[in-house]
Amino acid sequence: MTRIAIAYHSGYGHTEVLAHSVAQGVRDSGAEAVLLKIDSAAQDFDPLIDEITASDAVIFGAPTYMGDVSGVFKVFADATSRAFFTGGWKDKLAAGFTNSHSFAGDKLHALTSLAILASQHGMNWVNLGVPPPNVPAAERGPDTLNRVGAFLGLAAQSDNVGPDISPPAGDRETARLLGVRVAEAAQRWKRGAATELAEAA
Ligand SMILES: Cc1cc2nc3c(=O)[nH]c(=O)nc-3n(C[C@H](O)[C@H](O)[C@H](O)COP(=O)(O)O)c2cc1C
């Protein structure tokens, strides 16, 4: 079975809600979702790094703090240099999601950091693939998909209320669709590699 790791940090639970929606999308596509929570900068990251090495793809998630990925996620990212030195993640698929309070909030910078992390590992970036809303801004509501109109990955928006209320349904569904997209791409990627091996034999 195709295995997708979801490695995420969430300080206050809002990004975590999205991680669970991404995992649902992965499962909806018949793949296995492995949720890897980054809890603190002092964590032993080796088990998480090993889980990603054993997966076909990884979806990184971090809240946007001060215009970039959270500091805790960045400590994890630095620790992944262990896999960088062995090339252990090379040619896997990767994607990403972030979440912040403002509609812009410099979320694009955080997504760019996730894409650069994947690229440094030689991974292939899968973008969001959900079109931005083609309706007047006044008609965009909590159920709108890809509300802020991002392309590189999921850029969700959360209000300063509990994660049971925010991010809204549209962002959660967009997260699920990201999971579907990555799982389907990883299944195609894996089938292609298997065909190549069979033809070479
Ligand atoms: C230290 C810190 C920095 C933040 N910086 C930003 C920011 O640059 N842009 C923004 O829109 N929101 C910012 N926020 C708001 C968070 O992105 C927002 O509350 C988000 O939902 C938190 O996600 P989490 O619950 O997964 O930690 C910041 C919050 C904190 C705690």
The ligand as an ORCA input file, in Angstrom:
! r2SCAN-3c Opt
* xyz 0 1
  C       4.602     33.582     17.445
  C       3.450     33.769     16.492
  C       3.666     34.420     15.292
  C       2.632     34.575     14.378
  N       2.892     35.149     13.176
  C       1.908     35.251     12.253
  C       2.181     35.783     10.942
  O       3.302     36.092     10.582
  N       1.126     35.906     10.089
  C      -0.150     35.582     10.442
  O      -1.060     35.769      9.633
  N      -0.430     35.027     11.654
  C       0.566     34.840     12.547
  N       0.303     34.260     13.768
  C      -1.024     33.673     14.018
  C      -0.995     32.151     13.779
  O      -0.492     31.835     12.491
  C      -2.415     31.568     13.918
  O      -2.871     31.810     15.225
  C      -2.472     30.089     13.596
  O      -3.816     29.679     13.521
  C      -1.739     29.245     14.625
  O      -1.758     27.904     14.234
  P      -1.576     26.722     15.313
  O      -2.799     26.756     16.214
  O      -1.492     25.475     14.520
  O      -0.304     27.037     16.058
  C       1.336     34.104     14.696
  C       1.113     33.470     15.921
  C       2.165     33.286     16.805
  C       1.917     32.546     18.103
*
